[in-house]
Amino acid sequence: MLKRDTKHNRATKETIIEVYLNLDGKGDSEINTGNEMFDHLLAQLSKHGLIDLNVAVIKGDKGIGWHHIVEDVAIIIGQSFSKCIGDGKGIVRTSHSYVPLDETLVRNVIDFGGRGYFKLSGYIGDSDLGQLSGSLISHFLETFSRESKCNIFTTIIEGVNNHHISEAIFKSLGISLKKALEIDPRRTSIPSTKGTIN
């Protein structure tokens, strides 16, 4: 089987970030963004998606807030996914996952069809998220969907605690990514009637 992993880096005047991604991993992660809540959420994505993920923020302008770091991590992770997927030959392509966490229930539905689009139904507030904000979590998902070229529809069906909501979102997304990017042995072509997902 073709090995689907990559090392990728992004260097701007705002951030310097290094990422290693393996779509066919064991869920191992080493994540250091400088924001413990953000690290926690990315670890959920890795663990529940069986995706090996290393993220190191070498430099970041966190003194003005976390926007640039969160956005640039989303860019580089999304680009890494796109690179590993390539032409998409053999992938399942679409999937969904429901994940409960105490009072919370979240659903993610995704499609790796070559177009980035994100829709959040529900609201993520700012309490119980450490130094992260609900709007930045939504922005991460929007940016990741654009750069990885997939549709993501995230629905908060039930939920009160913002930590539970956010964690359930990333667990559900990880599971959905795993299922959508699995190789179907019966699928010998690109999963699109137009012959491309790019």
ABEGO torsion letter per residue (X at the ends): XBBBBBBBBBBBAABBBBBBBBAABAGBBBBBAGBAAAAAAAAAAAAAAGBBBBBBBABBBAAAEAAAAAAAAAAAAAAAAAAAAEAGBGBAGBBBBBBBBEABBBBBBBBBAGBBBBBBBEBBBABGAEABBAAAAAAAAAAAAAAAGBBBBBBBABEABAAAAAAAAAAAAAAAAAAAABBBAABABBBBAAGBAX
